């Protein structure tokens, strides 16, 4: 369970990225965060694990307020929050296994991580996670040898290796093609459902958000301007978030693209036969 | 197509002012060259210059044929020279790594105090040629290999430190952020987020510096720091030109070999 209370962030330049954001994310809920570029989506999720220092407000994970914790306490609390990134943010020159095990860094002493001597239970768990995301065969490959979709799966496994109580997901599909995007979103939602894991997902793609999210929060200029189910995300709501645009037309365009993709796929399949 | 009427057809890369400044700059450069040439030729004793081809031919004649039997006396000094370069590089690397981490903007613990200190160490080391370092050290710790090794190490700190701290500053911040987000400690962020990213640069820089150090250590003997340079000095002083040519050819072969090795190593890791 995550509570945000009056969360505010003003950057040194004077830009107010977040203005008094209050949200509650209950256990097991997957919440999509949508909004135009610069609305503060990235800042919001980075304020939760304090990769960005909030200027004011409270971040309560369970009953711990993360704002104002000292360095060591913050590190201990960060273990409870898994994070998945837009450009995967894997350590490119390390192997897949090392990347997944790096999710345990907060739990093991330095010498263990330095010598790659992780406890057997951690290694077993890493293999289990790799199997879950379908990358058992790639464990000893270097991360930069994988495709985009595979890398994002490693990113998911790394976040889960932390045994998190909350997932922060920053634009997980922005660098992926439409099909891989859907596969990754499906995997994410399945995993969250399996573990009753709450997640906050920053997402650009509104149809994708509507397809996979249980709840959608719209951010505009650092303020929450929409909070509801995907069905409630109407023309008016989208205009409130993004400004005026012919949303139905865009959605029709999107459907048309899906139909065209399906058609092309069928024809390719026919050719292959 | 419709007629375009209100768009200008004139566009120039530089403004008039910029063009004038450019021409002025070139003119000043030519003037400087002419002036320098005058000063240079004023003090030249032309008799020696006219004599130069004959002198060169004379020394060249004495150098050929090289006295190949002298090679047997050179293997030990050559080994010393290689050791001087290698140990000096090793010492330089050991001292340069912490300096680089202190100097890099994204890893320095204190940008206000420690970073300027680290940058000063780098500049100081770089501003003094290893031959000068060796001169000083021969005076301080006496002639011999040790002075050469320390001289090479001191000169290497600046080179390795500068290139390495630039590599550290160019690391991808998102990979570091991801490691921080797992709850890793400072040392763990360093070893998982930063070190893997700078490893290719680190090996490339080290091998490159080792290659340079072999060339530099070959001449350090001239000021008494041991190695093959000592033999070179002795042969020059006794006007044993056929030995000088053997030494120069040996240094050439060593440098070619080390350059080949360093190119191979750098190719293998990148």
Interface residues (C-beta under 8 A of the other chain):
Chain A: X49 X51 X75 X76 X77 X78 X79 X81 X83 X85 X87 X89 X90 X91 X92 X93 X94 X98 X102 X103 X104 X105 X106 X107 X110 X113 X114 X155 X158 X162 X168
Chain B: X172 X174 X175 X177 X178 X179 X180 X181 X182 X183 X184 X185 X187 X188 X191 X192 X193 X196 X197 X199 X200
